[in-house]
Amino acid sequence: MDIAVFQTGPLGVNSYIVPLTEQQVFIVDPAACRATHDQTVLTDWLTARQKQPCGILLTHGHFDHITGIAEIRNAYPNCPIAIHKDDIASLDPNSPESAAAMVSYFGFPELHAIIAALPQADIVIDRQPTLREVFQTTDPAAQDALARWKIIHTPGHSRGSICLYSAADNALISGDTVFFHSYGRTDLPGGNDADMMRSLVHIKTALPSGTIVYPGHDHFGFTIAQGM
């Protein structure tokens, strides 16, 4: 599967553009923004290849994974944003678990205005459906491709962390749950070490060892057997 990968935003998030058909794609964790001077990286790629995104999927709500959603929405106003219900507070500026609070914690004052202007989620994920049940498209081929991707709730890094798995494509987009020989930190608000261990065990036992992993940071394209 030809997933396009971009290191974007303030902490070098792996933002993914995932093909569905010749024209349609979906986007995972767009972080490219004005503060890091890469705000057009994803939209330029989409425009140059005449791709149309049917949705933005957030693997979780931490600030470094969401700083680019406004850039996508400005270019594609009808592109919906989806996040798990247990991380919806990240997009609420009045919540202590909001992205704004995280920005203050990590000391990125230049991101405050960007975070404050982020659009709210359009779709709140409350179970573990396929993406066909999350994003709408009238293209039958794109519908079939979306149906290949299943959402797996993997709390630990945050309460609403999710992974995306496609058996047909032999691919796992793991957010900050699985890294190469590592896993996401659990000491931030909403993190829980016991939940993370359960999520990691589930991934390792439920998915084939040769599944190719696309994590939220750093090295990507390793298999579960190589990296876990």
Summary of the structure (lengths in Angstrom):
residues: 228
radius of gyration: 16.1
end to end distance: 21.4
largest distance: 45.5
contacts: 816
relative contact order: 0.15
helix: 32%
strand: 25%
